[in-house]
Amino acid sequence: MIYAGPRLLASAVLLIWLVSSCQSAPPADTPAGVAQPTAPPLLRLQRSVPLPRVKGGFDLMALDAAGQRLFVAAEDNHTVEVIDVRTGRALASLPGFDEPKWVVYRPAGNRLFVSTGGDGRVTELDGTTYRRVRSYAFRAACNNLRFDSTAQQLVVGVGKSFGALGLIDVVRNNVVGKIPLAGYAKQFELDGPLIYVNEPALNQVEVIDRRTQKSVAAWPVAGTSQNIPMALDRGHHRLFVACAPGQLVVLATPGGQQVASLPIPAAADGIYYDPRRARLYVSCGAGALVVIAQQAPDAYRVLQTLPTVPGAGTSLYSPALDRLFLATPQRAGQLAAIRMYQPAP
């Protein structure tokens, strides 16, 4: 038997305690209740681009994939931030937007469109000079903005006390229609002749037929509430709806049957489907990025939950660049930034 003196024993105990503490202590920005990854991360952080002049939080983003420029609506800062994805450098800060909500980049014509909630407008900018070309005015706040390349139309969610979808013809440069909704549109997806609209106040997805510009169905989001972001798997005809209390609901399209549901962290604000890996990426304002496996069209499993920071709900996944971008807001002791992640194989 080898005798260890008191000093050696004390040193060994201290070393064991330090190792144990380092292994069990979560990162400082980890929200309570968020599980720590126990395997190599399925989203690897490549770089973080600081935005020291941006105050507050963000809304949605758009990408110029060919030019590798990221456009971010800095809602509280009343700017649109332009990021060079190649170099991870901030290129420009475009001021003067009244609560920018969503951004769409249209490669044909090199045009940038920004919807604003404060003044109910969609503003068109030159994609090179960033000069304002024209604007389209609506009755109230403009939010979710999508571009349909087949119809050559922008579709914009309008309203707060009411709900509507505005239609903008980008060839004729005018508003060509307004589709009334049962409730305020938070987010929506275009699916051929149909539009699926999340209406959180009514806890439903309203289905619009674009040919008649009328509602054809209302699908309840059962077992939860505050259905905010959505994403679409067109290949398997599945609609993913994330709800603020912490639930992901999967609906079959076009019938609207609920085929799956699973818990996620609270305050989801971004959800994207990665068809290459059959995965979902969900960014949650509670302070987490969730990676979910699509095992079958009606079977899903959380693979990993990665801690981020509270309030980091705005994200964008680009299949073209195979990158996920996450906006982290400015708060006390924390600079605003854009994080760039590479999905693991």
N, C-alpha and C positions, 0 to 999 in steps of 0.2 A: 504494500500500500504506500502511495506517495502522499506525504503530508503537505498541505497548502496552508501557509500562514494566514493570519487575519487580514493583512493588507491585500494579499492575492485574492482571497475570497471576496473581500469587499469590492475589489476592482472587477471581478467576474460578474458579481451581482449587478453592478452599475452598468456594465456593458450589455448584459441581457436586457435590462430595463430600457436602455436607450434604443436598442434594436427593435424591441417590441413597440415602443412609442412611435418610432418612425414608420413602422409598418402599418400601424392602426390609425394614425392621425390622418384625417381627411384634409385636402387642400383648403386653404383659407377661404376661397370663394365658393366652396361646395355648399349648396343649400341643404337644409335639414331634410332627411328622408330620401335623398337621392343615392342610389346604390353606386358603389365604386366599381370600376371595371377591374376584373380579375384576370383578364387576358389582354394581349396586345390590342390597342385601340383599333376599331374598325373604321374610324375616321381619324387620320393622322394630321395633326396640326402642322402645316408647312410654314406659315408666317402670320404675323399680325401687323396690320397697317394702322398706326396711330393717327387719329384725327383730332389733334389738340384744340382746334378752334370750334369744333362742333359741340354744342350744348344740348343736353337732353337725349331723347331717344329717336328711334327710326321707325319708318314704315317700310314699304316694300322696295325691291331692287329689280333691275333689268341688266342684261348683258349684251354687249356687242362681241359676239364670239369670234368673229374674224379679226376685229381690231383689238380684242382682249381688253376691252374697257368695261368696267363695272359702274353702273349708275345707281346711286343709293339715295332714297328720299329721306333726308334728315328732317323729319316732321317738326320737331320742337325748335330746330335751328332755322327753319324756313329756307332751307337750301337743298340743292341736289348736289351730292358729292360724286366726283368722277375719279375712279381709281384705275391705275395701270396694273392689270393682273400679272403681266410678265415680270415687271420690276418690283411690284409691291409698293408703288409710289403714288401719292395723291397728286392728281393732275390738275384739278380745278374744283372750285366751289362756286356753284351757280346760285346767286342770291335772289331774293324777291318773290318767293313762292309762299302763298298763304296756306300753310299746313299741307305741304306736299304729301300725297298718300301713296300713289302707285306711279311707276315709270314703265314705259314700253319703248323699246328701240326697234325701229323698222329699217332693216338694211337697204331695201329698195328705196332710193331717194335719200338715204342717210338722214333719217329723221328721228328725233327724240320727242316723246309725248309724256307730259306730266299732268296727272290729275290732282286737284287741290280741294281740300275739304272746307277751307275758310271762305272761299269766294265762289265755289261751285263752277269751276272751269277745267277744261282740258287745254293745255298750252302746247303748241307745236314749236320745236326748236330745230335749227340747223345743226346736224350732228358733228360738224367740223368747227364752226365758229361759236356755237351755242347761242347764237342770236335768235330772238323770238320771231317766228314767222307769222303766226296767227294764233287765235284762241277761239274756243267754242264754249259758249256760256249756257249754263243750265239753271234750273229753278233753285236748286239747293246744293249741298255738299256733294262733291264727286269723290268716289273712293276707288274700288276695284276697277282695273282697266286691263282689257284683253284685246289682242289684235287677231283678226281672222283673215289670213292671207288669201283664202279662196274667195270670200265675199269682198275683200278689200275694205273691210270695215273695222273700226274700233268700237268696242262695246264697253260702256262705262256704267258702274253702279251709281245711282243718284238718290239723294234724299237722306233724311234723318227721321223726321216725323212721318214720312211716307216712303214708299219704295218704288223705284222705276229703273229701267235700263235704257240708257241713251245710245243711239246708233249714229256713228260718224262715218261718212263716206270720205276716205282719204284720197280718192281720185278727183271727186268734185269739190272736196273741201267744204262740206256743209253737213249739218245735222239732218239726217233723213228719217228719223223715227224715234219714238219713245214708247217703251213697252211698260204698262203699269204692272206692279207686283202687289202681292198680298201684304208684304211687309218690307222692312228695310233690308237691302241686300248687303251682306257683309263680304262674302266672297262667292265667286261662281266659276264654273268651268264650261267651256264650249265643247260640244260633242256632236259634230255634224249638224243636223237640223235642230238639235236640242240644246238648251242651256239649263244646267243644274245650278240653282241659286240657294245658298245658305241664308236662311232668315232666322237669326237667333231669337228674336223677340217672340216668334211663333213656334220655335223649336221644330222647324221643319225644313225640308229641301223642296223648293217649288220648281217645277219643270215647265219650261217655256218652249213652245214650238216656234221656231224662228220664221217659218213660212207663213203662219197665220198671225204671228206676234201676240199669241194668247197663251194663257196658262192651261196646261193639259193634265197636270197631276200635282199632288202635294204629298210628300213622303215624310211621315213622322220620324224624328230621331229619338228612338225609345231608350229609356233607362238613364238618360243624362240630360244636359241642357247646355245652352250657350255654344251652339255649333258655330265655330268661327272659320278656321281654314279648311280647305278641301283640296284633294288631288284626284287624278283620274288615271286608272290603268285601262287604256283602250283595248289592249290585246285580250284581256280577260273580262272586260266589261264590269269593272269594279270601281266604285266611288268611295274614297276614303274621306271621312269627316272627323275632324278632331274637335273635342269639346273642352271648354275652359276648366271645368272642375277636375279633369284628368281622365278622359276616356277617349279611345279611338273606336269609331263605329265604321263598319264596312257594309256598303249597300250594293246589291246587284243592279246593273242597269240593262235595259231601261225600266224594269219593273219596280225597283225600289225596295225589294225585300232585304231585310237586315240579315246578313249571313255570318257576321263575326263581330266581336266586341272585346276589347282588352284594355286594362288600365295603363295609363301613362302619367308622367308628371303634369302638374297643373299649368294652365295659361299657355297652351299650345298656340302658336301664331304662324307657324310655317310647317308645311308638310309636302314632301316630294317623293315621287316614285322613281326608283332606279331600275329600269327594265333589264339592264344588263346583268345585274346581280339578284334580281327579284327581291329588292329591299325597299323599305321606306325609311326616310330620314325626317324626324319630327323635332323642331326646335321649340322649346318650352320656356316661357318667361320665368318659371320657377327656378331656372338655372340648370338646364340639362338639354343635351342632344341625345335623342333616342334612335337606335338602329333596330329596325324590326324586319324579321325574315318573313317573306311570303312563301310558306311551305307548299301551299296549294291555293287556288282562288278563294277558298273559304277557310283557310287555316293560317294563323299568324302567331309569331312568337317574338318576344323582345329578346334580341341578341345581346344588346349592350346599352347601358345608360352612362353617358360621359358628362361629368360636371362642367358647367360653363360659369356664368355669373347671373345673378338675378336681373331680370329685365331683358335678357338676350333672347327675344322671341323671333326677330326678323331674320330670315335666311333665304337662300336661293341655291338650288342644285342645278348645275349645267351638265347635261349628258355630253354635249359637244366637247367641253373642256375636262369633263370628269372631275369637277371640283364642287365643293360645297362652301358657300360663303355665309358667314354669320356676323351680324352686326351687334356689337356690345355697346350699350348706352353709356353716356357720360353721367356719372353720379359722384357724390362726395368721395374724394380719394381715388377716383377711377376715371381715366380718360376714355372717350369714345374711340372705337377701333373697329376694323373689319378683319375677322379671322378667316383664313383660307385653309380648308381641309382637303386632303386626298383620301378618297375611300380605299380601304384595303381590298385586295382581290377576293 
